[in-house]
């Protein structure tokens, strides 16, 4: 993320939760019960899973954006290596069940989409937006929920960009692409896992080589101001623990929803519903005439799985921030930073829509599903991050420290 969200030392006499934390806890409990009563137990459980994701993201400060930026600008790859661990655990857990098509007796499917020009263009835009907006899709939600007022600006324009993207999804989808393909379909579950682990291992090895050449030694995890149970209740969590939690919670999403975790389709839906309120006939757009999208547009957002989980992420992050003693929103945001949030949000939203997902739906869940589009997304998004890192100094007055990857 663009800002540090890891908790500081606890202040003397600090209440365990405070009003924001108690409010978030009430929302999580009441929301789970209400959604379960009106939309079924699975919907309530998914809201709770979203809350757990928000807490995990916040307490582990699990930022996809910051990990890529630090590697590009400083050659430090600890965050990228943890992402490779995240993906490795995910494919080991996901592939056998996706190959069989069932999990606990229920039908499941992966996030498997075409890999083509739309993915390349959209992921590249998304990568630039990550660095200007200050976060990815999950990062925008958990930092906004944690009290970062600037990320509310990014989130608003993320939603606007997503809505604009729905105007053009048909055109982008018509461009050349490979058909939806998953590694476990081509190589079987075991073969797909072996190939995936080889790719992740190679990427991790490259980060080690680059980091040692540029910095002389591998970065170590910073010491935690808290130990024992207090560390896991109030943070900060070890990055590896956060990665394990995200994999388990994504697997729980697969079991409950029948497909892996996603984030940004909800932003497009929120934008469409907002546009309807001001008289825009989005229902006439081809994107919103597709059966699944038309159904989502006609129903309440609380019937939408992705929306419910996103709401849960925000509430869970707010609870985590309160537990950490870090929930302190500030509206003192420099103008250039606001401009970066606006531009970054638009690029994030538009890019995610035309690339069949974001860092979660396409990168994490796409690769966990073995989808070729997930790998293509990662390459194009990394290239966009390189450009985004070079643009950041103008918006954030940072010192540019980008050297060649080979040192």
C-alpha positions as CSV (number, residue, x, y, z in Angstrom):
1,X,0.0,0.0,0.0
2,X,1.1,3.6,-0.3
3,X,0.9,4.2,3.4
4,X,2.1,2.2,6.4
5,X,-0.8,0.3,8.0
6,X,1.2,-1.8,10.4
7,X,0.2,-1.0,14.0
8,X,2.5,1.0,16.2
9,X,3.2,0.3,19.9
10,X,0.0,0.3,21.9
11,X,-0.6,3.5,23.9
12,X,-1.0,3.4,27.6
13,X,-4.7,3.1,28.7
14,X,-5.9,2.6,25.1
15,X,-9.4,1.0,25.0
16,X,-9.4,-2.4,23.4
17,X,-11.9,-1.4,20.8
18,X,-13.4,2.1,21.2
19,X,-16.5,3.3,19.3
20,X,-15.3,2.4,15.8
21,X,-14.2,-1.1,16.8
22,X,-17.4,-1.8,18.7
23,X,-19.4,-0.5,15.7
24,X,-17.5,-2.7,13.3
25,X,-18.0,-5.7,15.6
26,X,-21.8,-5.0,15.9
27,X,-22.0,-4.7,12.1
28,X,-20.2,-8.0,11.6
29,X,-22.4,-9.9,14.0
30,X,-25.7,-8.3,13.1
31,X,-24.8,-8.4,9.4
32,X,-24.0,-12.1,9.5
33,X,-27.3,-12.9,11.3
34,X,-29.4,-10.7,9.0
35,X,-27.9,-11.9,5.8
36,X,-28.2,-15.5,7.0
37,X,-31.9,-14.9,7.8
38,X,-32.8,-13.1,4.5
39,X,-30.5,-14.6,2.0
40,X,-29.5,-18.0,3.4
41,X,-26.7,-19.2,5.8
42,X,-24.1,-19.2,3.1
43,X,-24.5,-15.5,2.4
44,X,-24.2,-14.7,6.1
45,X,-21.1,-16.9,6.3
46,X,-19.5,-15.2,3.3
47,X,-20.0,-11.8,5.0
48,X,-18.1,-13.2,8.0
49,X,-15.4,-14.6,5.7
50,X,-15.1,-11.1,4.3
51,X,-14.7,-9.7,7.8
52,X,-11.9,-12.3,8.4
53,X,-10.2,-11.3,5.2
54,X,-10.3,-7.6,6.2
55,X,-8.7,-8.4,9.5
56,X,-6.1,-10.6,7.9
57,X,-5.2,-8.0,5.3
58,X,-4.9,-5.3,7.8
59,X,-3.1,-7.1,10.6
60,X,-0.6,-8.6,8.1
61,X,-0.4,-5.3,6.2
62,X,-0.6,-7.6,3.1
63,X,-0.1,-5.2,0.3
64,X,0.3,-6.5,-3.2
65,X,1.1,-2.9,-4.3
66,X,3.8,-2.2,-1.8
67,X,5.6,-5.5,-2.4
68,X,5.8,-4.9,-6.1
69,X,6.9,-1.2,-5.6
70,X,9.7,-2.1,-3.2
71,X,11.0,-4.8,-5.5
72,X,11.0,-2.4,-8.5
73,X,12.5,0.6,-6.7
74,X,14.8,-1.1,-4.1
75,X,15.2,-4.6,-5.3
76,X,13.8,-6.1,-2.1
77,X,11.7,-9.2,-2.7
78,X,10.5,-10.4,0.7
79,X,6.9,-9.4,-0.2
80,X,7.1,-11.0,-3.6
81,X,8.4,-14.2,-2.1
82,X,5.5,-14.4,0.3
83,X,3.2,-13.9,-2.6
84,X,4.8,-16.9,-4.3
85,X,4.2,-18.9,-1.1
86,X,0.6,-17.7,-1.2
87,X,0.1,-18.9,-4.7
88,X,1.9,-22.2,-4.1
89,X,-0.4,-23.0,-1.2
90,X,-3.4,-22.0,-3.1
91,X,-2.8,-24.2,-6.2
92,X,-2.0,-27.2,-3.9
93,X,-5.3,-26.7,-2.2
94,X,-7.5,-25.7,-5.1
95,X,-6.4,-27.8,-8.1
96,X,-7.6,-31.3,-6.9
97,X,-11.1,-30.0,-6.2
98,X,-11.3,-27.8,-9.3
99,X,-10.2,-30.7,-11.4
100,X,-12.9,-32.9,-9.9
101,X,-15.5,-30.2,-10.1
102,X,-16.8,-30.7,-6.6
103,X,-16.0,-29.7,-3.0
104,X,-17.8,-31.2,-0.1
105,X,-20.4,-32.5,-2.5
106,X,-21.1,-29.1,-4.1
107,X,-20.2,-28.0,-7.6
108,X,-17.2,-25.6,-7.8
109,X,-15.5,-23.7,-10.7
110,X,-12.4,-21.6,-11.0
111,X,-11.8,-18.1,-12.2
112,X,-10.8,-19.1,-15.7
113,X,-11.1,-16.5,-18.4
114,X,-9.7,-15.8,-21.9
115,X,-6.1,-14.6,-22.2
116,X,-5.8,-11.9,-24.8
117,X,-5.3,-8.3,-25.6
118,X,-8.0,-7.1,-23.2
119,X,-6.2,-8.8,-20.3
120,X,-2.8,-7.3,-21.3
121,X,-4.3,-3.7,-21.7
122,X,-6.4,-3.9,-18.6
123,X,-3.8,-5.4,-16.3
124,X,-1.2,-2.8,-17.5
125,X,-3.7,0.0,-16.7
126,X,-4.4,-1.6,-13.3
127,X,-0.7,-1.8,-12.6
128,X,-0.2,1.9,-13.1
129,X,-3.3,2.5,-11.1
130,X,-2.0,0.4,-8.2
131,X,0.9,2.8,-7.7
132,X,-1.0,6.0,-8.2
133,X,-4.1,5.0,-6.3
134,X,-2.0,3.7,-3.5
135,X,-3.4,0.2,-3.5
136,X,-4.9,-2.7,-5.3
137,X,-8.5,-3.9,-5.1
138,X,-8.2,-5.7,-1.7
139,X,-5.8,-3.0,-0.5
140,X,-8.2,-0.2,-1.3
141,X,-10.9,-1.9,0.8
142,X,-8.9,-2.8,3.8
143,X,-7.0,0.6,4.0
144,X,-10.3,2.5,3.5
145,X,-11.9,0.3,6.2
146,X,-8.8,0.9,8.4
147,X,-9.4,4.7,8.4
148,X,-7.4,5.9,5.4
149,X,-9.5,8.8,4.1
150,X,-7.4,9.2,0.9
151,X,-8.3,5.6,-0.1
152,X,-12.0,6.6,0.0
153,X,-11.2,8.9,-2.9
154,X,-9.5,6.0,-4.7
155,X,-12.4,3.7,-3.9
156,X,-15.0,6.2,-5.3
157,X,-13.1,6.6,-8.6
158,X,-12.4,2.8,-8.7
159,X,-16.2,2.4,-8.8
160,X,-16.5,5.1,-11.5
161,X,-13.8,3.5,-13.6
162,X,-15.4,0.1,-13.2
163,X,-18.8,1.5,-14.4
164,X,-17.1,3.1,-17.4
165,X,-15.4,-0.2,-18.1
166,X,-18.7,-2.0,-18.4
167,X,-19.5,0.3,-21.4
168,X,-16.6,-1.3,-23.4
169,X,-16.3,-4.9,-22.2
170,X,-17.9,-6.3,-25.3
171,X,-15.4,-4.5,-27.6
172,X,-12.4,-5.6,-25.5
173,X,-13.8,-9.2,-25.4
174,X,-14.0,-9.2,-29.2
175,X,-10.2,-8.7,-29.6
176,X,-7.9,-11.7,-30.2
177,X,-7.5,-14.0,-27.2
178,X,-6.8,-17.6,-26.3
179,X,-9.8,-19.5,-25.1
180,X,-10.2,-20.0,-21.3
181,X,-7.6,-22.5,-20.3
182,X,-6.4,-23.9,-16.9
183,X,-3.2,-25.8,-16.1
184,X,-5.1,-28.6,-14.4
185,X,-7.2,-29.1,-17.5
186,X,-4.1,-29.5,-19.7
187,X,-1.7,-31.3,-17.3
188,X,-4.0,-32.8,-14.7
189,X,-4.1,-31.7,-11.1
190,X,-0.7,-33.1,-10.2
191,X,1.0,-31.9,-13.4
192,X,-0.5,-28.5,-13.0
193,X,0.6,-28.2,-9.4
194,X,4.2,-29.3,-10.4
195,X,4.4,-26.7,-13.2
196,X,3.0,-24.0,-11.0
197,X,5.4,-24.7,-8.2
198,X,8.3,-24.6,-10.7
199,X,7.2,-21.1,-11.9
200,X,6.7,-19.8,-8.4
201,X,10.1,-21.2,-7.3
202,X,11.8,-19.6,-10.3
203,X,10.3,-16.2,-9.5
204,X,11.3,-16.5,-5.8
205,X,14.8,-17.4,-6.9
206,X,15.0,-14.4,-9.2
207,X,14.0,-12.1,-6.3
208,X,16.7,-13.6,-4.1
209,X,19.4,-13.0,-6.8
210,X,18.3,-9.4,-7.4
211,X,18.0,-8.6,-3.8
212,X,21.5,-9.9,-2.9
213,X,23.0,-8.1,-5.9
214,X,21.4,-4.8,-5.1
215,X,21.4,-4.9,-1.3
216,X,24.0,-7.5,-0.3
217,X,21.7,-9.5,1.9
218,X,18.1,-10.5,2.2
219,X,15.7,-8.3,4.1
220,X,14.6,-9.6,7.5
221,X,11.1,-9.2,8.9
222,X,11.0,-6.2,11.4
223,X,10.5,-7.1,15.1
224,X,7.0,-7.0,16.4
225,X,6.0,-4.6,19.3
226,X,3.7,-7.3,20.5
227,X,4.2,-11.0,21.3
228,X,2.0,-14.0,22.0
229,X,-1.8,-13.8,21.8
230,X,-1.7,-10.0,21.8
231,X,0.1,-10.0,18.5
232,X,-2.5,-12.1,16.8
233,X,-5.4,-10.2,18.3
234,X,-4.0,-6.7,17.7
235,X,-1.3,-7.2,15.1
236,X,1.0,-6.9,13.4
237,X,1.0,-10.4,12.0
238,X,3.9,-12.1,10.2
239,X,3.5,-11.8,6.5
240,X,3.6,-15.6,6.1
241,X,0.8,-16.0,8.7
242,X,-1.2,-13.5,6.6
243,X,-0.6,-15.4,3.4
244,X,-1.8,-18.7,5.0
245,X,-4.9,-17.0,6.4
246,X,-5.8,-15.6,2.9
247,X,-5.4,-19.0,1.3
248,X,-7.6,-20.7,3.9
249,X,-10.3,-17.9,3.6
250,X,-10.2,-18.1,-0.2
251,X,-10.7,-21.8,0.0
252,X,-13.6,-21.2,2.4
253,X,-15.1,-18.8,-0.3
254,X,-14.7,-21.6,-2.9
255,X,-16.6,-24.0,-0.6
256,X,-19.4,-21.5,0.3
257,X,-19.8,-19.7,-3.1
258,X,-18.8,-22.4,-5.5
259,X,-16.0,-20.1,-6.9
260,X,-12.9,-18.3,-5.6
261,X,-12.7,-14.9,-4.0
262,X,-13.2,-11.8,-6.2
263,X,-13.6,-8.1,-5.4
264,X,-14.1,-5.7,-8.3
265,X,-17.3,-7.0,-10.0
266,X,-19.1,-5.5,-7.0
267,X,-17.6,-2.1,-7.7
268,X,-19.1,-2.1,-11.2
269,X,-22.5,-3.1,-9.7
270,X,-22.4,-0.3,-7.1
271,X,-21.5,2.1,-9.9
272,X,-24.4,0.9,-12.1
273,X,-26.9,1.2,-9.2
274,X,-25.6,4.7,-8.4
275,X,-25.9,5.7,-12.1
276,X,-29.5,4.4,-12.1
277,X,-30.3,6.7,-9.2
278,X,-29.3,9.7,-11.2
279,X,-31.3,8.6,-14.3
280,X,-28.7,6.7,-16.4
281,X,-30.2,3.8,-18.2
282,X,-27.4,1.3,-17.6
283,X,-29.8,-1.6,-18.0
284,X,-29.7,-0.9,-21.8
285,X,-25.9,-1.5,-22.0
286,X,-24.9,-4.9,-23.4
287,X,-22.9,-5.7,-20.3
288,X,-25.9,-5.3,-18.0
289,X,-28.1,-7.3,-20.4
290,X,-26.1,-10.5,-19.8
291,X,-28.3,-12.8,-17.7
292,X,-26.0,-12.9,-14.6
293,X,-25.3,-9.2,-14.7
294,X,-29.0,-8.3,-15.3
295,X,-30.0,-10.4,-12.3
296,X,-27.5,-8.7,-10.1
297,X,-28.6,-5.3,-11.2
298,X,-32.2,-6.1,-10.5
299,X,-31.6,-7.5,-7.0
300,X,-30.3,-5.9,-3.8
301,X,-26.6,-5.5,-3.4
302,X,-27.0,-7.7,-0.3
303,X,-27.9,-10.6,-2.6
304,X,-24.6,-10.2,-4.5
305,X,-21.8,-12.5,-3.0
306,X,-19.0,-10.2,-4.0
307,X,-20.6,-7.1,-2.6
308,X,-21.4,-8.8,0.7
309,X,-17.8,-10.0,1.0
310,X,-16.5,-6.5,0.2
311,X,-18.7,-5.0,2.9
312,X,-17.3,-7.6,5.3
313,X,-13.7,-6.7,4.3
314,X,-14.3,-3.0,5.2
315,X,-15.9,-3.9,8.5
316,X,-13.2,-6.4,9.4
317,X,-10.4,-3.9,8.6
318,X,-12.1,-1.3,10.7
319,X,-12.2,-3.8,13.6
320,X,-8.6,-4.7,13.1
321,X,-7.6,-1.0,13.0
322,X,-9.4,-0.4,16.2
323,X,-7.8,-3.4,17.9
324,X,-4.4,-2.1,16.7
325,X,-5.1,1.4,18.1
326,X,-4.7,2.9,14.6
327,X,-8.1,4.0,13.6
328,X,-7.7,7.7,13.2
329,X,-9.0,9.1,9.9
330,X,-7.5,12.4,8.7
331,X,-8.8,14.6,5.9
332,X,-5.4,16.4,5.5
333,X,-4.6,15.1,2.1
334,X,-2.3,17.0,-0.3
335,X,-3.9,18.0,-3.6
336,X,-1.4,16.0,-5.8
337,X,-2.1,13.0,-3.7
338,X,-5.9,13.5,-4.3
339,X,-5.2,13.8,-8.1
340,X,-3.2,10.6,-7.9
341,X,-6.1,8.8,-6.1
342,X,-8.6,10.0,-8.8
343,X,-6.4,9.0,-11.7
344,X,-5.3,5.8,-10.0
345,X,-8.9,4.8,-9.1
346,X,-10.1,5.3,-12.7
347,X,-7.3,3.1,-14.1
348,X,-7.9,0.5,-11.4
349,X,-11.6,0.3,-12.1
350,X,-11.4,0.3,-15.9
351,X,-8.5,-2.0,-16.0
352,X,-10.0,-4.6,-13.8
353,X,-13.2,-4.8,-15.8
354,X,-11.6,-5.4,-19.2
355,X,-8.9,-7.8,-17.8
356,X,-11.4,-10.2,-16.1
357,X,-10.4,-9.2,-12.7
358,X,-7.9,-7.5,-10.3
359,X,-5.1,-8.6,-8.1
360,X,-7.5,-10.9,-6.4
361,X,-9.9,-12.1,-9.1
362,X,-7.3,-12.5,-11.8
363,X,-3.9,-12.7,-10.0
364,X,-4.6,-14.6,-6.7
365,X,-7.8,-16.5,-7.6
366,X,-7.0,-16.7,-11.3
367,X,-3.6,-18.4,-10.7
368,X,-5.1,-20.4,-7.9
369,X,-7.5,-21.7,-10.6
370,X,-4.6,-22.4,-13.0
371,X,-6.0,-19.9,-15.5
372,X,-3.5,-18.7,-18.2
373,X,-5.1,-15.3,-18.0
374,X,-3.9,-15.0,-14.4
375,X,-0.3,-15.4,-15.4
376,X,-0.7,-13.0,-18.3
377,X,-2.4,-10.6,-16.0
378,X,0.6,-10.8,-13.6
379,X,3.2,-10.0,-16.3
380,X,1.2,-7.1,-17.7
381,X,0.4,-5.7,-14.3
382,X,4.0,-5.8,-13.2
383,X,4.9,-3.8,-16.3
384,X,2.3,-1.3,-15.4
385,X,3.7,-1.1,-11.9
386,X,7.1,-0.2,-13.3
387,X,5.5,2.8,-15.1
388,X,3.5,3.6,-12.0
389,X,6.6,3.7,-9.8
390,X,8.3,6.1,-12.1
391,X,5.2,8.4,-12.0
392,X,4.9,8.4,-8.2
393,X,7.5,11.1,-7.5
394,X,5.5,13.7,-9.3
395,X,2.4,13.0,-7.2
396,X,4.0,12.1,-3.8
397,X,7.4,14.0,-3.9
398,X,9.2,10.7,-3.5
399,X,12.8,10.1,-4.4
400,X,13.0,7.9,-7.5
401,X,15.3,4.9,-6.8
402,X,14.8,2.6,-9.8
403,X,17.7,0.7,-11.2
404,X,18.0,-2.1,-13.7
405,X,16.6,-5.4,-12.4
406,X,20.0,-7.0,-13.1
407,X,21.7,-4.5,-10.8
